[in-house]
Amino acid sequence: MSSSTRIRTVHLSVYDSLADWETGHTTAHLARAGYAVRTVALSPEPVTTIGGLRITPDLTLADLRPEDSSLLVLPGADLWDTGDELAPFAVAARAFLDAGVPVAAICGAVAGLAREGLLDERAHTSAVPMYLAATGYKGGERYMDADAVTDGGLITAGPTEPVALAREALGLLGVFEGEKLDAWYRVFHDSDVAAYETLTS
């Protein structure tokens, strides 16, 4: 059993202009499954999300170690596209992946990982191919037109797919599998009442 399956903690990266809506399904359902969710930022100072919520981080990025985590979650944020301030989170994602600990990225965070070279050899998705192409990355041939993609321990999703991001994370960590995972997605993405019975049985 790998260290990532024994650790019952997931780490949510937080930074100013974080897109509040993009990781809620992921963190909420992992917490309900018994995972502790800890927030990690560049400094101990509170950050303010794009929705105006203030978050006081649990730890700093300098203190984050892959061996203490089951998953690193990277939300989108305006700051991913306005400079290099969030680049240290992409460097941390590389360390996680090199250690065999999965990473889940959505929206602008996917572009940050593209700049770090983490999508050059992995299948991935995003909002649109042109968005990632603008980063100058070398992985364009591996882009997939899908709601979310998992490859080599890395989950990617576009900004309109927070439920698909969660589906991939829940599946990767074994919270739900097979029919249950499909039913979970159909309930929360499609409002499919018929899937509720499968999910709760």
C-alpha positions in Angstrom: 0.0 0.0 0.0 1.4 3.4 -1.0 1.8 6.3 1.5 -0.9 8.2 -0.4 -3.5 5.5 0.3 -2.6 5.4 4.0 -2.7 9.2 4.6 -6.2 10.5 5.3 -5.4 14.1 4.6 -5.9 16.1 1.4 -4.4 19.5 0.8 -6.3 22.4 -0.8 -4.2 25.2 -2.2 -5.5 28.6 -1.4 -4.6 32.0 -2.8 -6.1 35.4 -3.5 -8.7 35.3 -6.3 -9.3 31.6 -5.8 -12.4 30.4 -7.8 -14.6 29.3 -4.9 -17.0 27.1 -6.9 -14.4 24.9 -8.5 -13.3 22.6 -5.7 -16.3 22.5 -3.3 -17.6 19.1 -4.5 -14.1 17.6 -4.2 -13.3 18.8 -0.7 -16.9 18.3 0.7 -17.2 14.7 -0.4 -13.7 13.8 0.6 -14.4 15.3 4.0 -17.6 13.3 4.3 -15.6 10.2 3.4 -13.3 10.8 6.4 -10.5 12.8 4.9 -9.2 15.9 6.7 -9.0 18.8 4.4 -6.1 21.2 5.2 -5.5 24.5 3.4 -2.1 25.5 2.2 -0.9 28.9 1.1 2.3 30.8 0.3 2.3 32.5 3.6 0.3 32.3 6.9 -1.7 35.4 6.0 -5.4 35.0 5.1 -6.3 34.9 1.5 -9.5 36.3 -0.2 -11.3 34.2 -2.8 -12.9 35.7 -5.9 -16.2 35.4 -4.0 -14.9 37.5 -1.2 -14.4 34.7 1.4 -11.4 35.0 3.7 -9.5 31.8 4.4 -6.8 31.5 7.0 -4.4 28.8 5.8 -3.6 25.7 7.9 0.0 25.6 6.7 2.4 27.2 4.3 3.6 25.7 1.0 7.2 25.5 2.5 5.9 23.1 5.1 3.9 20.9 2.7 5.3 17.4 2.1 3.9 14.9 -0.3 4.3 12.1 2.2 1.8 13.8 4.5 -0.9 13.9 1.8 -3.2 11.8 -0.3 -4.0 14.5 -2.8 -3.0 18.1 -3.7 -5.9 20.2 -5.1 -5.2 23.2 -7.2 -8.2 25.5 -7.9 -8.3 28.1 -10.6 -7.6 31.8 -9.8 -7.1 35.0 -11.7 -3.5 35.0 -10.4 -2.6 32.0 -12.5 -2.8 34.1 -15.6 -1.4 37.4 -14.4 2.1 36.5 -13.5 4.3 34.0 -11.8 3.1 34.4 -8.2 1.5 31.0 -8.1 4.3 29.1 -9.9 5.5 27.6 -6.6 2.3 25.6 -6.4 3.1 24.1 -9.8 6.5 23.2 -8.5 4.9 21.6 -5.5 2.6 19.6 -7.9 5.7 18.3 -9.6 7.1 17.1 -6.3 3.8 15.4 -5.5 3.6 13.6 -8.8 7.3 12.6 -8.6 6.5 11.1 -5.1 3.5 9.2 -6.5 0.9 11.4 -4.8 -1.9 12.6 -7.0 -2.7 16.1 -8.0 -6.1 17.6 -9.1 -6.1 20.8 -11.0 -8.9 22.9 -12.6 -9.2 26.0 -14.7 -6.2 28.3 -14.4 -4.3 25.9 -12.4 -4.1 23.6 -15.4 -2.4 26.4 -17.3 0.0 26.7 -14.4 0.9 23.1 -14.7 1.3 23.4 -18.4 3.9 26.1 -17.9 5.7 23.8 -15.5 5.9 21.1 -18.2 3.6 18.7 -16.3 1.2 18.2 -19.3 3.8 17.6 -21.9 3.7 13.9 -21.5 0.3 13.4 -19.9 -3.2 13.3 -21.4 -5.1 16.3 -20.1 -8.0 18.7 -20.6 -8.8 22.3 -19.9 -11.3 25.0 -20.9 -10.2 25.0 -24.6 -7.0 23.9 -26.3 -6.1 27.5 -27.3 -6.0 28.5 -23.6 -3.2 26.0 -22.9 -1.5 26.6 -26.3 -0.9 30.2 -25.2 1.4 28.9 -22.4 3.8 27.6 -25.0 3.7 24.1 -23.6 4.6 21.0 -25.6 1.6 18.8 -24.8 -0.9 20.0 -27.3 -1.2 16.5 -29.0 -2.2 15.0 -25.7 -5.1 17.4 -25.1 -8.5 15.6 -24.8 -11.9 17.1 -25.3 -13.4 15.7 -22.1 -15.0 17.0 -18.9 -12.0 15.7 -16.8 -9.0 13.6 -17.5 -6.7 11.5 -15.2 -3.3 10.4 -16.4 -0.2 9.6 -14.4 -1.8 10.6 -11.1 -2.8 14.0 -12.5 -6.4 15.1 -12.8 -7.3 18.0 -15.0 -10.6 19.7 -15.6 -11.9 22.9 -17.2 -13.6 25.7 -15.3 -17.2 24.4 -15.9 -16.5 20.9 -14.6 -16.2 21.0 -10.8 -18.3 17.9 -10.5 -16.2 15.9 -13.0 -13.1 17.0 -11.1 -14.6 15.6 -7.9 -15.6 12.4 -9.7 -12.0 11.7 -10.7 -10.7 12.5 -7.3 -13.3 10.3 -5.5 -12.5 7.5 -7.9 -8.7 7.9 -7.7 -8.9 7.7 -3.9 -11.3 4.8 -3.9 -14.2 6.7 -2.1 -16.6 5.4 -4.8 -16.0 2.9 -7.6 -17.8 1.5 -10.6 -21.6 1.8 -10.4 -21.4 4.0 -7.3 -19.0 6.4 -8.8 -21.1 6.7 -11.9 -24.3 7.1 -9.8 -22.6 9.9 -7.7 -21.7 11.8 -10.9 -25.2 11.4 -12.3 -26.8 12.7 -9.1 -24.6 15.7 -8.7 -24.0 16.6 -12.3 -27.2 15.5 -14.1 -29.7 15.7 -11.2 -30.6 12.1 -12.2 -33.1 10.9 -9.5 -32.8 7.3 -10.8 -29.2 7.3 -9.8 -29.9 8.2 -6.2 -31.1 4.7 -5.3 -27.8 3.2 -6.6 -25.8 5.7 -4.7 -27.5 5.1 -1.4 -28.0 1.3 -1.7 
